[in-house]
Every structure is written in structure tokens, then in C-alpha cells.
């Protein structure tokens, strides 16, 4: 058959009209075979202490940098703070029962350092230890695996006033704190996360100033990153010395760093960004050296001392990956600029965080392939390590309908699409052991306050009433089946 030019033009136009229609109508059902996950794959949810607990002045809890920062005018949207949050401190039993109803197998929560050591050092506060002991016991009683994170951003304010993370002594204080927690809970906890997203809390807290403690000093930032790496290695050994059989790792914010063009300069910029954003706190632990991220940054600038690079080593039992998006990079001018002193050592600029997919209500691009790409990159570069997806989620601000149902179909579509990509990574050889949805509850989302809703469970912030969203009920079915049933892909998500 010979195709005439008119027929070819008609078919091309028809294809474009169909594509436009799909984009307009949104999700379109394509029934497929079920996507199954490995036997013993763990399904969980994640939260963080300052984002959910509240009770910031109860039972001798000390002040954290987020208490101070959120009460500083102009730092958090709408003047929100975590004083009450979603009152998990008093409602933890209810929240455990909600997890049990959904069928959650593992709960990743964080421990508030100022609740354990109000001043960041010294004798532990027994009331704080008792609270986390009760939480762990409640989880075990409900058949849920407790998975604590030692640090999710709430540094005791007194330690910040002594220099914060740029102060080398903070690493020793953190190791002491880790010893207290391991001794108190180690008989019942078999898996630990040391840090949650060290790149985020150092970069946003000490370089960009968007998060607590709100500092913007390049030299102090560089020192902070090294102190955090020291603390990570020290805490790893503390926990292992207490229980050599415990599984210990850290959770890293990771996303594919893609070049804006195929030019060698942009490709080099994207690789430099990958080394900084994804590996700066992982590679030292796994390989004992810093990756090539900066220009002209010496060990002297980082304040590296003899023996430090052995101290930062930590043979993680798993690598935690928190993935939400991707970033696209271009090469930049490295000449000194008064408005960007960091640009002198990091001649890279980020473009829009993805330009092609739909966006969440927080403006983040929905790009499911990001999860596949970063998992496969870490698998290849670190000899197929055990991986946990310690966070993945989306902000959609759906409210209850007239019938009280929170029909958050976009969140269901998001998790389904990302999990389809995760299953593909597992099929292609990645050793992924579990997935933790962010988050169990709508909560305080740092500088964004209470505006974004990430939870599988809706929280009325006035009454603290909890309601499982449709996404939570969908997640329950997924857990029960250990499989994604016939998949429904959102339009233009990037899925093939």
C-alpha cells in the first residue's frame, strides 16, 4: 500500500488531536496485568517528630531550632508553627490503630532530640524516653515494625547557640544522644535511620537560610557538612556496638540530576550536581572520600583532620532514598558574584524542576521515572546495595466532600505511577526492600506551614479529627495484595 501525503498529514493530525484530548480529560484507564512486589517486601509510612507531635513545652522537652525559627516572623507561611501540630504526642495510640486498620507493616518515625536531652547534652529526660518506649510498645502490639530516625531536623536550640552543626563538638554530642536512644530502645528496635536528608537540613539551614536555623554562610555550611558526616559515622558505630545485628542506614534526599542539553558543559554540571545533592553524605560513608562536587574546596576548608575520613566510614546495611522529583541543570559562570558567593565553588544552576509533566498542588512535577532512574543509578554505582524507599509522596489538598469522603484520586495515581517504576527497577535488578509513603498524616510541612497536605489520612487541624482518605484505603488494598492491580496511568506522567 502506498501512503499518499494527504493521508499521512491526516494521520499525524489525528494523533495530535488524540494526544490533546488525553491531556484535557486527565487520567485514562489502561487495564494491564498486576504489578507484583517481592515476597517479604515491606510497606510502611513515614512521619517526623516536629511535624506531628506538638506538646513542645510538655514533660521537660527543650527548645529546638524549629521552635525558635517558626516563631520568628516571616519564616513560615501564615505564621504557622509546630506547637500543637497534629497532637501525635497525645494521640499516638489512635494513630497506631489507624495504621493497623490500613495494614501498615512498618512505621518510620523520628525521635525529637530535645525531648530526650533538653539542652542537647547531659542526663536524659526520662519522660521523653518513656514516650518513645510507649510508642514502640504500641507498634509492636499492633504488629507494626518500629523504624526510628534519630534526627529529622530538630536540633536542640542550645546546641545551635553553641555553634550548631558547623561546630565539631556537635558530632560528639550526637553520638552521646545516639547511645542513649540505642540503650533505651535497642532491645525492641532492629532497624534504624541515623539522619533524614542531611543535604536538605544543612543546605537549607546553613547555606540558603530557608529552614532552621536560617543561616547563610558558605564557609560554615561546608564545615557543617563535614561535622554531619562525622556524626553519621560515629552514630553508626554506637548503634552497631550496642547491637551488631541491627540494620542501620541513613535516608538521603535523592533525585535524578539531568543536563538541560547534550553539551559537555551541561553534562558535567549535572554530574557535579549529582555528586553534591545525592552523594555528599553517602559517598564518604560508603567509600571514605568526598565526591567531586565543588571547585577549589579543600579538606582544609571542610576542617578535615587526620583520621576523619576513617571516622565518616559507615558500612550501611541499607541506603534510604527519599524521592519526590528531578532537577535539570546547566553550567554557570564561576566568576565571583556578590549576590552568589556559593556560585564561585559550585558553577552550576538549576532550571525549572522538570517542565513536562503535571504538577502537584505544591508545584512539584510528577515524574515517576525519577524513582526508577535514581534507584538504578545507586544500584550500579554502589554494587547493588539494599535500598529502602524511605519517603515518596505528593501534596494534594483535597477536602472532604458532602459525604465526608476525601476522594484524592490524584494521590492514588501518583503512588501507582511511582510504584510501577519502582517495580520496574526491582525487575531490572535493584535490591529494594521496602516503600514508605510520605506521609501517614497531614501535618506541619516546615516553611510551608499547614498549607500542603501529604497525608494518607486527613487531619482537621482545628479539631484534630482523623479521616482515612481514599488513597489510604487504596494503599490498604495494595498492602494486602502486595501488588498493584490493573494500572491506571495519569496522562503525561512520563510513563511509557
TORROLO-360028 format. One line per 10 residues: number of its first residue (from 0); their letters; for each residue x, y, z of C-alpha. Coordinates in steps of 0.1 Angstrom, whole numbers. Layout:
N
NUM) a) X:Y:Z | ...
//
This chain:
496
0) xxxxxxxxxx) 0:0:0 | 14:35:-9 | 6:62:16 | -4:95:0 | 9:128:15 | -27:138:24 | -33:106:43 | 0:109:62 | -9:145:72 | -44:134:83
10) xxxxxxxxxx) -29:106:105 | -4:130:121 | -31:155:128 | -54:127:143 | -26:116:166 | -21:152:178 | -58:156:185 | -60:123:204 | -30:134:225 | -46:168:232
20) xxxxxxxxxx) -78:150:242 | -59:127:267 | -42:157:282 | -76:175:287 | -95:146:302 | -68:136:326 | -64:101:339 | -73:74:313 | -77:37:322 | -54:12:305
30) xxxxxxxxxx) -60:-22:321 | -28:-42:325 | -16:-73:343 | -10:-68:380 | 24:-55:391 | 37:-77:419 | 64:-70:445 | 88:-94:460 | 78:-117:489 | 86:-101:522
40) xxxxxxxxxx) 86:-66:507 | 78:-41:535 | 51:-15:532 | 52:15:555 | 45:51:562 | 68:79:575 | 65:109:597 | 87:133:616 | 86:144:653 | 83:182:649
50) xxxxxxxxxx) 58:178:621 | 33:158:641 | 40:156:678 | 31:191:692 | 35:193:731 | 66:213:726 | 67:225:762 | 54:194:779 | 73:168:800 | 105:189:801
60) xxxxxxxxxx) 111:189:764 | 137:215:754 | 135:241:727 | 146:231:692 | 158:252:663 | 124:248:646 | 106:261:677 | 127:292:675 | 126:295:637 | 89:290:633
70) xxxxxxxxxx) 82:317:659 | 104:342:640 | 81:365:620 | 83:359:582 | 100:325:583 | 70:302:580 | 39:307:557 | 9:321:576 | 30:323:608 | 24:286:614
80) xxxxxxxxxx) 44:266:639 | 46:231:654 | 34:239:689 | 4:216:685 | 10:202:650 | -14:172:649 | -11:164:686 | 5:130:680 | 21:132:714 | -13:127:730
90) xxxxxxxxxx) -30:108:702 | -3:83:692 | -25:53:703 | -52:64:679 | -26:69:651 | -12:34:657 | -48:20:654 | -52:39:621 | -20:23:608 | -33:-11:619
100) xxxxxxxxxx) -65:-5:601 | -47:3:569 | -24:-27:573 | 9:-7:577 | 37:-31:583 | 65:-7:593 | 63:28:608 | 92:52:602 | 91:80:628 | 117:103:642
110) xxxxxxxxxx) 128:109:678 | 129:145:690 | 164:151:703 | 153:180:727 | 127:157:741 | 155:133:752 | 182:159:761 | 165:193:765 | 199:211:762 | 214:186:737
120) xxxxxxxxxx) 237:170:763 | 238:156:797 | 214:133:816 | 185:120:795 | 149:132:802 | 131:101:814 | 97:114:803 | 109:117:767 | 123:82:768 | 91:69:782
130) xxxxxxxxxx) 70:84:755 | 90:67:727 | 90:35:747 | 52:36:748 | 51:43:711 | 74:14:703 | 54:-10:725 | 21:1:709 | 35:-5:675 | 48:-40:684
140) xxxxxxxxxx) 15:-47:700 | -2:-38:667 | 21:-60:647 | 39:-30:632 | 77:-28:628 | 92:3:646 | 117:21:624 | 131:52:643 | 151:80:628 | 175:96:652
150) xxxxxxxxxx) 175:131:636 | 148:147:615 | 159:183:618 | 150:193:653 | 185:202:668 | 183:214:704 | 184:252:703 | 212:253:730 | 235:234:706 | 228:259:679
160) xxxxxxxxxx) 237:287:702 | 270:268:708 | 277:268:671 | 253:243:657 | 263:217:631 | 294:237:620 | 307:232:655 | 327:199:656 | 316:192:691 | 280:187:679
170) xxxxxxxxxx) 291:154:664 | 302:141:698 | 270:153:714 | 250:135:687 | 270:103:693 | 261:106:730 | 224:111:722 | 226:80:698 | 240:60:727 | 211:70:750
180) xxxxxxxxxx) 185:60:724 | 201:27:714 | 203:17:751 | 167:27:758 | 151:11:727 | 176:-13:713 | 160:-43:729 | 129:-37:708 | 141:-19:677 | 161:-38:650
190) xxxxxxxxxx) 163:-11:622 | 174:25:625 | 178:56:603 | 205:79:615 | 198:111:596 | 169:122:575 | 181:141:544 | 213:156:557 | 218:175:524 | 184:193:530
200) xxxxxxxxxx) 189:203:566 | 224:216:560 | 218:233:527 | 185:249:536 | 195:256:572 | 231:268:568 | 235:279:532 | 202:291:519 | 186:301:552 | 151:289:541
210) xxxxxxxxxx) 149:265:570 | 160:265:607 | 184:279:619 | 182:303:589 | 219:309:584 | 236:318:551 | 274:314:554 | 292:294:528 | 322:285:550 | 301:275:579
220) xxxxxxxxxx) 279:255:556 | 309:235:543 | 321:228:579 | 286:217:588 | 285:191:561 | 317:175:574 | 306:176:610 | 273:158:600 | 293:132:582 | 314:127:613
230) xxxxxxxxxx) 283:124:634 | 268:99:610 | 298:76:611 | 300:79:649 | 263:71:655 | 266:41:631 | 292:26:653 | 274:34:685 | 243:15:674 | 263:-14:660
240) xxxxxxxxxx) 283:-17:692 | 251:-19:711 | 235:-45:687 | 257:-58:659 | 227:-74:643 | 207:-41:639 | 202:-28:604 | 214:8:602 | 214:33:574 | 205:69:566
250) xxxxxxxxxx) 178:84:544 | 190:107:516 | 171:132:495 | 178:120:460 | 166:129:426 | 180:125:391 | 202:154:381 | 197:158:343 | 216:181:319 | 195:207:302
260) xxxxxxxxxx) 213:200:269 | 237:174:255 | 266:198:257 | 297:186:276 | 294:216:299 | 258:209:309 | 266:172:313 | 295:180:336 | 273:204:356 | 246:177:361
270) xxxxxxxxxx) 272:152:373 | 286:178:397 | 251:184:410 | 245:147:414 | 277:144:435 | 266:173:457 | 229:167:461 | 228:129:461 | 262:117:472 | 278:143:495
280) xxxxxxxxxx) 266:124:526 | 265:89:511 | 299:85:493 | 320:94:523 | 302:67:543 | 305:41:516 | 339:49:501 | 357:71:527 | 361:102:504 | 342:132:492
290) xxxxxxxxxx) 329:131:456 | 339:158:431 | 312:184:435 | 329:218:442 | 356:239:426 | 385:248:448 | 372:234:480 | 400:217:500 | 399:195:530 | 412:224:550
300) xxxxxxxxxx) 381:244:541 | 360:215:554 | 382:213:585 | 391:177:579 | 415:164:605 | 438:133:603 | 417:102:608 | 384:119:600 | 378:101:567 | 380:68:585
310) xxxxxxxxxx) 355:81:611 | 330:90:585 | 330:55:571 | 298:35:578 | 291:2:561 | 253:9:558 | 230:-21:559 | 207:-2:536 | 206:31:518 | 174:51:523
320) xxxxxxxxxx) 162:71:493 | 137:99:496 | 125:108:461 | 99:134:450 | 112:149:418 | 140:155:394 | 162:186:387 | 176:198:354 | 210:217:354 | 231:240:332
330) xxxxxxxxxx) 267:251:335 | 271:285:350 | 298:312:353 | 321:306:382 | 334:341:385 | 328:357:419 | 294:374:423 | 285:394:454 | 249:381:453 | 260:344:450
340) xxxxxxxxxx) 293:336:468 | 284:299:466 | 285:301:428 | 323:305:429 | 327:270:442 | 296:255:425 | 293:268:389 | 260:251:383 | 225:264:380 | 192:245:383
350) xxxxxxxxxx) 165:252:357 | 128:246:364 | 124:213:383 | 110:194:353 | 89:210:326 | 67:184:310 | 46:166:335 | 16:176:356 | 23:192:390 | 12:186:425
360) xxxxxxxxxx) -5:214:445 | 29:223:458 | 41:229:422 | 64:199:420 | 65:180:387 | 50:145:387 | 78:125:370 | 76:88:380 | 107:78:361 | 127:98:386
370) xxxxxxxxxx) 123:70:411 | 135:43:386 | 164:64:374 | 178:73:409 | 174:37:422 | 192:23:392 | 220:48:394 | 226:40:431 | 224:3:424 | 250:5:397
380) xxxxxxxxxx) 274:28:415 | 273:10:449 | 273:-26:439 | 236:-34:443 | 231:-23:479 | 200:-30:499 | 177:0:493 | 147:13:512 | 124:40:496 | 122:59:529
390) xxxxxxxxxx) 100:86:515 | 78:92:484 | 47:112:483 | 28:142:470 | 9:173:482 | -28:174:470 | -51:195:491 | -84:176:486 | -110:183:512 | -139:161:524
400) xxxxxxxxxx) -169:160:501 | -205:163:513 | -204:127:522 | -172:131:543 | -151:111:518 | -117:126:507 | -116:115:471 | -79:122:464 | -76:102:432 | -46:123:421
410) xxxxxxxxxx) -26:109:451 | -36:73:442 | -25:80:406 | 8:94:418 | 17:64:441 | 6:39:414 | 28:55:388 | 58:58:410 | 54:23:423 | 51:10:388
420) xxxxxxxxxx) 85:25:381 | 99:10:414 | 86:-24:404 | 105:-20:371 | 137:-12:389 | 133:-43:410 | 127:-64:379 | 159:-49:364 | 179:-60:394 | 176:-34:422
430) xxxxxxxxxx) 176:-48:457 | 147:-27:471 | 134:-40:504 | 105:-16:513 | 85:15:505 | 74:43:529 | 47:66:518 | 51:102:529 | 31:108:550 | 7:90:573
440) xxxxxxxxxx) -9:122:584 | -14:157:570 | 10:178:591 | 33:208:595 | 53:210:564 | 83:231:575 | 84:266:559 | 52:258:540 | 33:255:573 | 0:236:571
450) xxxxxxxxxx) -8:246:535 | 3:214:517 | -14:181:526 | 8:150:520 | -11:126:542 | -29:93:535 | -50:104:565 | -68:138:565 | -65:159:597 | -89:186:606
460) xxxxxxxxxx) -63:210:622 | -90:227:643 | -105:195:658 | -76:171:652 | -101:146:638 | -86:120:616 | -102:105:584 | -86:80:562 | -85:93:526 | -94:72:496
470) xxxxxxxxxx) -57:70:489 | -52:54:524 | -79:28:516 | -62:21:482 | -29:17:500 | -45:-8:523 | -56:-29:493 | -21:-27:478 | -5:-39:510 | -29:-68:513
480) xxxxxxxxxx) -23:-79:478 | 14:-70:477 | 7:-60:442 | -6:-32:420 | -38:-44:402 | -45:-33:366 | -28:0:364 | -44:33:356 | -18:59:344 | -23:96:347
490) xxxxxx) -19:114:313 | 16:128:305 | 33:113:336 | 63:102:316 | 53:65:318 | 59:46:286
//
